[in-house]
Amino acid sequence: MVLDPAQPLPASAVVGALPRWKEPWLVGRRLFWLEQRPWEQGRTTLMTQAHGQRRELTSGDWNLRTSLHGFGGAPVAFGRRHAVLVNQTQTGPALWLLNVHDVTPPRQLCQPAVVAMGDGCLHGEDQFWIGIWEQEHQDVLTRVCLRTGTSRPLRAESDFCSTPSLSPDGRHLLWLEWDLPAMPWQRSRLWLAQLDDEGELREPRCLAGDNDATDSVFQPQWLPDGGVIMASDRSGYWNLQHLAPDHLNSPRPAWRNLLPMAADFGLPQWVAGMSTTAVWEKGLVAAYCRHGCWRLGQLQWSSGSTPHWHGLKLPFTEISSLRADGQRAVALAAAPDQPSGLLEVDLTSGHWWHTPTGVNPMGTTPISPPEAFWFPGHGGRRTHGWLYRRVASAGLPPLLVRCHGGPTAMARPCFNLETQFWISRGWAVLDVNYGGSSGFGRAYRQRLDGAWGVVDVEDCTAGAGALVAAGWVDPKRVAISGSSAGGFTALACLSSSNLFRVGSCCYGVTDLAALTQDTHRFESGYLERLVGPWPAAAQRYRDRSPLHRVRHGQGPVVLFQGLKDQVVLPEQTERMAAALRQRGVTVETHRYPEEGHGFRDRGVQQEVLLRTEAFFQKHLQEP
């Protein structure tokens, strides 16, 4: 599609126009990745590429995704010869076995199960798969024989477990565990056990994050010499920690911080399969985040020596799903002016190439890059946002403030067609990394402890106010939007400040007390940290809920809700709409019967964007 640079970007070119690539893997010379297709109702399929030829391996009705912990991730595990796939069917998930060399059709290992499953790894000889089966009230570390398809539980001691990793000799297993009410980025533990000839765990022991610790452990993995690498935020940032092989059996393992930096080599584990570090022949290749930007580098060291860090000069500000094999690395990467795509790096020469998910539909249309925007937020603390604007535009532009979800997540400074959709219509956009966001260290994340509905609201309001005070935006045309936890913040901003004239909310949290009873297991203790103990702090839950803060005269709101949402139930949106109408606030509600928490279908995505734009135009005062 060739677009006219003088015209606003159409929604059809912005939303659902490109696939979403996920979780790339290297197996020898062959590259694999997952492709989620909005034009097929969000179906996810496995792709491969070798010798420049691209091929789909799971066409038709295949849908490779998991529902682990409500948000999924890691539906594929690769070994040297095989891959195990989680195919989501109408009757539940099932495991299938794929030969990665001759890519013959996959063979079913087991019948669809009633549990969620995924986040697995394969034994070095591809004898069995070890992964997570999520039961109704507990995760179970489970082994499945690749020859017979029979399954056997290995361990079920904590509420949650994740990230199993087999040693190079196949005789030891690492994995993470955590218990409610903690989230994995608040407190988690690293476990080690021997794996006997029958595939049973022997002598499990905690290597890091014992019951008295408050640190978070991320992505444990093995080194070729039998040592262990992980990221821990004990220093205040998720820094890389190393445990030498001769310390594995020590009663007090001596972890070494390889590279003390005010930067994060980990991130909140919302989905399974996250990877920011990979082992290659000469050391590690690692992605790190500093001040909201992701970068890539190499780390080499030997016993007792000072680690040598070499940053790679790449134009990308977003890097995720990092893997390596031999002398090559692959990741997903995006830049402010380049869509997300597959980044391949020759780790010996430093040469790299980037394959975007598709042709940039903007063509020669100017792209507005992100500007780091710091301002005094809650309590006067320095707070961050990404500002997009056209400096040369005539008059003061309207402003859209966007609240990211999570709330433990972050706004990212990478190419986003939806952002450019608003810019092409003359808007300025501010993506706020309010207190509680990731990518700025543990202390920044902990600003939101006990203060959700206060710090985030004041930060978003202060960011918009700073732009108004600077004379950069029109104070009469300020809008706010958010989804899920970001929808909670957007609705709370509308009820607490006249600065915001109109708002948009997708599947937003509106009643905190109801959320304690109705949300899924993974987040069932999240509010203990974000708000306070329940029911002791019941009044605080009520006072901060947008449902109970609606006031006459606040800005109009448009609400969007998927009726299959199991994270934020549709009743939250229905009750919010009723409360708004009762107070005389203009509200529109749009419901989507086949959508859940996060809209997958391209038609729905486009409709939400167009209805939001039309609603804003209708209710904002023109200059």
MOMOSUL-V302320 format. One record per pair of residues at least 6 apart in sequence whose C-alpha atoms are under 6 Angstrom apart, sorted by sequence separation. I is the first residue (numbers start at 0). J is the second residue. D is the distance in whole Angstrom. If there is no record, write none. Layout:
i-><I & I>
j-><J & J>
d-><D & D>
//
This chain:
i-><24 & 35 & 36 & 47 & 65 & 76 & 86 & 121 & 132 & 143 & 165 & 194 & 221 & 231 & 246 & 277 & 287 & 300 & 322 & 333 & 344 & 375 & 376 & 493 & 24 & 35 & 47 & 65 & 76 & 86 & 121 & 132 & 143 & 165 & 193 & 220 & 230 & 231 & 277 & 287 & 299 & 322 & 332 & 344 & 374 & 375 & 437 & 467 & 562 & 23 & 35 & 46 & 75 & 85 & 97 & 120 & 131 & 142 & 164 & 192 & 193 & 220 & 230 & 276 & 286 & 299 & 321 & 332 & 343 & 374 & 435 & 436 & 481 & 23 & 34 & 46 & 65 & 75 & 85 & 96 & 120 & 131 & 142 & 164 & 192 & 219 & 230 & 276 & 286 & 298 & 321 & 331 & 343 & 373 & 434 & 435 & 480 & 22 & 34 & 46 & 64 & 74 & 84 & 96 & 119 & 130 & 131 & 141 & 163 & 177 & 192 & 219 & 229 & 230 & 275 & 285 & 298 & 320 & 331 & 332 & 342 & 373 & 435 & 479 & 33 & 45 & 63 & 74 & 84 & 95 & 119 & 130 & 141 & 163 & 176 & 192 & 218 & 229 & 275 & 285 & 297 & 319 & 320 & 330 & 331 & 342 & 372 & 435 & 21 & 33 & 45 & 83 & 95 & 118 & 129 & 141 & 162 & 176 & 191 & 228 & 242 & 284 & 297 & 319 & 330 & 341 & 372 & 434 & 435 & 20 & 32 & 33 & 44 & 83 & 95 & 117 & 118 & 129 & 140 & 175 & 191 & 217 & 228 & 241 & 284 & 296 & 318 & 329 & 341 & 372 & 434 & 20 & 32 & 82 & 94 & 117 & 128 & 140 & 161 & 175 & 190 & 216 & 227 & 240 & 241 & 283 & 296 & 318 & 329 & 340 & 371 & 19 & 31 & 82 & 94 & 116 & 128 & 139 & 160 & 174 & 190 & 216 & 227 & 240 & 283 & 296 & 317 & 328 & 340 & 370 & 19 & 31 & 81 & 116 & 127 & 139 & 160 & 174 & 189 & 190 & 215 & 226 & 240 & 282 & 295 & 317 & 328 & 339 & 340 & 369 & 370 & 18 & 30 & 81 & 93 & 115 & 127 & 159 & 173 & 189 & 215 & 226 & 239 & 240 & 282 & 327 & 338 & 369 & 18 & 30 & 44 & 81 & 93 & 115 & 127 & 159 & 173 & 189 & 214 & 226 & 239 & 315 & 316 & 327 & 369 & 486 & 43 & 44 & 80 & 92 & 114 & 126 & 172 & 188 & 214 & 225 & 315 & 327 & 29 & 42 & 43 & 91 & 92 & 114 & 138 & 158 & 172 & 188 & 326 & 367 & 410 & 487 & 91 & 137 & 138 & 157 & 171 & 187 & 434 & 478 & 486 & 487 & 15 & 63 & 91 & 171 & 410 & 433 & 477 & 478 & 480 & 482 & 487 & 63 & 170 & 171 & 264 & 293 & 409 & 477 & 478 & 479 & 480 & 481 & 482 & 483 & 62 & 170 & 263 & 292 & 293 & 478 & 480 & 482 & 483 & 62 & 263 & 293 & 433 & 482 & 483 & 236 & 237 & 238 & 262 & 186 & 236 & 237 & 262 & 409 & 186 & 187 & 237 & 398 & 400 & 407 & 408 & 409 & 512 & 186 & 187 & 397 & 398 & 399 & 400 & 401 & 407 & 408 & 511 & 546 & 555 & 557 & 559 & 561 & 562 & 185 & 396 & 398 & 407 & 555 & 556 & 557 & 558 & 559 & 560 & 561 & 562 & 184 & 551 & 555 & 557 & 559 & 563 & 564 & 456 & 563 & 564 & 335 & 511 & 561 & 510 & 561 & 509 & 456 & 509 & 510 & 509 & 109 & 388 & 108 & 387 & 387 & 386 & 74 & 76 & 78 & 369 & 386 & 73 & 76 & 279 & 385 & 73 & 277 & 280 & 385 & 123 & 274 & 275 & 277 & 279 & 384 & 273 & 274 & 384 & 519 & 67 & 384 & 518 & 66 & 383 & 501 & 503 & 505 & 491 & 500 & 501 & 502 & 503 & 504 & 505 & 506 & 166 & 490 & 494 & 501 & 505 & 164 & 494 & 509 & 397 & 338 & 396 & 397 & 337 & 377 & 395 & 396 & 335 & 336 & 395 & 401 & 404 & 406 & 451 & 334 & 335 & 397 & 398 & 399 & 400 & 401 & 402 & 404 & 405 & 449 & 451 & 333 & 334 & 377 & 397 & 399 & 401 & 404 & 448 & 449 & 450 & 377 & 404 & 448 & 449 & 376 & 403 & 449 & 184 & 402 & 376 & 452 & 476 & 291 & 290 & 288 & 118 & 72 & 73 & 71 & 72 & 73 & 70 & 72 & 236 & 235 & 236 & 235 & 22 & 25 & 180 & 179 & 4 & 13 & 13 & 8 & 7 & 7 & 68 & 41 & 40 & 41 & 40 & 37 & 37 & 38 & 37 & 15 & 14 & 10>
j-><30 & 41 & 42 & 53 & 71 & 82 & 92 & 127 & 138 & 149 & 171 & 200 & 227 & 237 & 252 & 283 & 293 & 306 & 328 & 339 & 350 & 381 & 382 & 499 & 31 & 42 & 54 & 72 & 83 & 93 & 128 & 139 & 150 & 172 & 200 & 227 & 237 & 238 & 284 & 294 & 306 & 329 & 339 & 351 & 381 & 382 & 444 & 474 & 569 & 31 & 43 & 54 & 83 & 93 & 105 & 128 & 139 & 150 & 172 & 200 & 201 & 228 & 238 & 284 & 294 & 307 & 329 & 340 & 351 & 382 & 443 & 444 & 489 & 32 & 43 & 55 & 74 & 84 & 94 & 105 & 129 & 140 & 151 & 173 & 201 & 228 & 239 & 285 & 295 & 307 & 330 & 340 & 352 & 382 & 443 & 444 & 489 & 32 & 44 & 56 & 74 & 84 & 94 & 106 & 129 & 140 & 141 & 151 & 173 & 187 & 202 & 229 & 239 & 240 & 285 & 295 & 308 & 330 & 341 & 342 & 352 & 383 & 445 & 489 & 44 & 56 & 74 & 85 & 95 & 106 & 130 & 141 & 152 & 174 & 187 & 203 & 229 & 240 & 286 & 296 & 308 & 330 & 331 & 341 & 342 & 353 & 383 & 446 & 33 & 45 & 57 & 95 & 107 & 130 & 141 & 153 & 174 & 188 & 203 & 240 & 254 & 296 & 309 & 331 & 342 & 353 & 384 & 446 & 447 & 33 & 45 & 46 & 57 & 96 & 108 & 130 & 131 & 142 & 153 & 188 & 204 & 230 & 241 & 254 & 297 & 309 & 331 & 342 & 354 & 385 & 447 & 34 & 46 & 96 & 108 & 131 & 142 & 154 & 175 & 189 & 204 & 230 & 241 & 254 & 255 & 297 & 310 & 332 & 343 & 354 & 385 & 34 & 46 & 97 & 109 & 131 & 143 & 154 & 175 & 189 & 205 & 231 & 242 & 255 & 298 & 311 & 332 & 343 & 355 & 385 & 35 & 47 & 97 & 132 & 143 & 155 & 176 & 190 & 205 & 206 & 231 & 242 & 256 & 298 & 311 & 333 & 344 & 355 & 356 & 385 & 386 & 35 & 47 & 98 & 110 & 132 & 144 & 176 & 190 & 206 & 232 & 243 & 256 & 257 & 299 & 344 & 355 & 386 & 36 & 48 & 62 & 99 & 111 & 133 & 145 & 177 & 191 & 207 & 232 & 244 & 257 & 333 & 334 & 345 & 387 & 504 & 62 & 63 & 99 & 111 & 133 & 145 & 191 & 207 & 233 & 244 & 334 & 346 & 49 & 62 & 63 & 111 & 112 & 134 & 158 & 178 & 192 & 208 & 346 & 387 & 430 & 507 & 112 & 158 & 159 & 178 & 192 & 208 & 455 & 499 & 507 & 508 & 37 & 85 & 113 & 193 & 432 & 455 & 499 & 500 & 502 & 504 & 509 & 86 & 193 & 194 & 287 & 316 & 432 & 500 & 501 & 502 & 503 & 504 & 505 & 506 & 86 & 194 & 287 & 316 & 317 & 502 & 504 & 506 & 507 & 87 & 288 & 318 & 458 & 507 & 508 & 262 & 263 & 264 & 288 & 213 & 263 & 264 & 289 & 436 & 214 & 215 & 265 & 426 & 428 & 435 & 436 & 437 & 540 & 215 & 216 & 426 & 427 & 428 & 429 & 430 & 436 & 437 & 540 & 575 & 584 & 586 & 588 & 590 & 591 & 215 & 426 & 428 & 437 & 585 & 586 & 587 & 588 & 589 & 590 & 591 & 592 & 215 & 582 & 586 & 588 & 590 & 594 & 595 & 488 & 595 & 596 & 368 & 544 & 594 & 544 & 595 & 544 & 492 & 545 & 546 & 546 & 148 & 427 & 148 & 427 & 428 & 428 & 117 & 119 & 121 & 412 & 429 & 117 & 120 & 323 & 429 & 118 & 322 & 325 & 430 & 169 & 320 & 321 & 323 & 325 & 430 & 320 & 321 & 431 & 566 & 115 & 432 & 566 & 115 & 432 & 554 & 556 & 558 & 545 & 554 & 555 & 556 & 557 & 558 & 559 & 560 & 221 & 545 & 549 & 556 & 560 & 220 & 553 & 571 & 472 & 414 & 472 & 473 & 414 & 454 & 472 & 473 & 413 & 414 & 473 & 479 & 482 & 484 & 529 & 413 & 414 & 476 & 477 & 478 & 479 & 480 & 481 & 483 & 484 & 528 & 530 & 413 & 414 & 457 & 477 & 479 & 481 & 484 & 528 & 529 & 530 & 458 & 485 & 529 & 530 & 458 & 485 & 531 & 267 & 485 & 461 & 543 & 619 & 438 & 439 & 438 & 271 & 270 & 271 & 270 & 271 & 272 & 270 & 272 & 440 & 440 & 441 & 441 & 320 & 324 & 524 & 524 & 364 & 416 & 417 & 420 & 423 & 424 & 521 & 599 & 599 & 600 & 600 & 599 & 600 & 601 & 601 & 601 & 605 & 605>
d-><6 & 6 & 6 & 6 & 5 & 5 & 6 & 6 & 6 & 6 & 6 & 5 & 5 & 5 & 6 & 6 & 5 & 4 & 6 & 4 & 6 & 5 & 5 & 6 & 5 & 6 & 5 & 6 & 5 & 5 & 5 & 5 & 4 & 5 & 6 & 6 & 5 & 6 & 5 & 5 & 6 & 5 & 5 & 4 & 6 & 6 & 6 & 6 & 6 & 6 & 4 & 6 & 6 & 6 & 4 & 6 & 6 & 6 & 6 & 6 & 5 & 6 & 5 & 6 & 5 & 5 & 6 & 6 & 6 & 5 & 6 & 5 & 6 & 4 & 5 & 5 & 6 & 5 & 5 & 5 & 5 & 5 & 5 & 5 & 6 & 6 & 4 & 4 & 4 & 6 & 4 & 6 & 6 & 5 & 6 & 4 & 6 & 6 & 5 & 6 & 5 & 6 & 6 & 5 & 5 & 6 & 6 & 6 & 6 & 5 & 6 & 4 & 6 & 6 & 6 & 6 & 5 & 5 & 5 & 6 & 6 & 5 & 6 & 6 & 6 & 6 & 6 & 5 & 5 & 5 & 4 & 6 & 4 & 4 & 6 & 4 & 6 & 5 & 5 & 6 & 6 & 6 & 6 & 6 & 6 & 5 & 6 & 5 & 5 & 5 & 6 & 6 & 4 & 5 & 6 & 5 & 5 & 5 & 6 & 6 & 5 & 6 & 5 & 5 & 5 & 6 & 5 & 5 & 5 & 6 & 6 & 6 & 6 & 5 & 5 & 6 & 6 & 4 & 5 & 6 & 5 & 5 & 5 & 5 & 4 & 5 & 6 & 5 & 5 & 6 & 6 & 5 & 5 & 6 & 5 & 6 & 6 & 5 & 5 & 5 & 6 & 6 & 6 & 6 & 5 & 6 & 4 & 5 & 5 & 5 & 5 & 6 & 6 & 5 & 6 & 5 & 5 & 6 & 5 & 6 & 4 & 5 & 5 & 5 & 5 & 5 & 5 & 6 & 4 & 5 & 5 & 4 & 5 & 4 & 5 & 5 & 4 & 5 & 6 & 6 & 6 & 6 & 5 & 6 & 6 & 5 & 5 & 6 & 5 & 6 & 5 & 6 & 6 & 5 & 6 & 6 & 4 & 6 & 6 & 5 & 6 & 5 & 6 & 6 & 5 & 6 & 6 & 5 & 5 & 5 & 6 & 5 & 4 & 5 & 5 & 5 & 5 & 5 & 6 & 4 & 6 & 5 & 5 & 5 & 5 & 5 & 5 & 6 & 6 & 5 & 6 & 6 & 6 & 6 & 5 & 5 & 4 & 6 & 5 & 5 & 5 & 5 & 6 & 6 & 6 & 5 & 5 & 4 & 5 & 6 & 6 & 5 & 5 & 5 & 5 & 6 & 6 & 6 & 6 & 5 & 4 & 5 & 5 & 6 & 6 & 4 & 6 & 5 & 5 & 6 & 6 & 6 & 6 & 5 & 6 & 5 & 4 & 5 & 6 & 6 & 5 & 5 & 5 & 5 & 4 & 5 & 5 & 5 & 5 & 5 & 5 & 5 & 6 & 6 & 4 & 5 & 5 & 6 & 6 & 6 & 6 & 6 & 5 & 6 & 6 & 5 & 5 & 5 & 5 & 5 & 5 & 5 & 5 & 6 & 6 & 6 & 5 & 5 & 6 & 5 & 6 & 5 & 5 & 5 & 5 & 5 & 5 & 5 & 6 & 5 & 6 & 6 & 6 & 6 & 6 & 6 & 5 & 6 & 6 & 5 & 5 & 5 & 5 & 5 & 5 & 5 & 5 & 5 & 5 & 6 & 6 & 6 & 6 & 4 & 6 & 4 & 5 & 6 & 6 & 4 & 5 & 5 & 6 & 6 & 5 & 6 & 5 & 6 & 5 & 5 & 6 & 5 & 6 & 5 & 6 & 5 & 6 & 5 & 6 & 5 & 6 & 6 & 5 & 5 & 6 & 5 & 6 & 5 & 5 & 6 & 6 & 5 & 6 & 5 & 4 & 6 & 5 & 5 & 5 & 6 & 5 & 5 & 6 & 6 & 5 & 5 & 5 & 5 & 5 & 5 & 5 & 5 & 6 & 6 & 6 & 6 & 6 & 6 & 6 & 6 & 6 & 5 & 5 & 5 & 6 & 6 & 5 & 6 & 4 & 5 & 5 & 6 & 6 & 5 & 5 & 5 & 4 & 5 & 5 & 5 & 5 & 5 & 5 & 6 & 5 & 6 & 6 & 6 & 6 & 6 & 6 & 5 & 6 & 5 & 5 & 5 & 6 & 6 & 4 & 5 & 4 & 5 & 5 & 6 & 5 & 5 & 6 & 6 & 6 & 5 & 6 & 6 & 6 & 5 & 5 & 5 & 4 & 5 & 6 & 6 & 5 & 6 & 6 & 5 & 5 & 6 & 4 & 6 & 4 & 5 & 6 & 5 & 5 & 6 & 5 & 5 & 6 & 6 & 4 & 6 & 5 & 5 & 5 & 5 & 6 & 6>
//
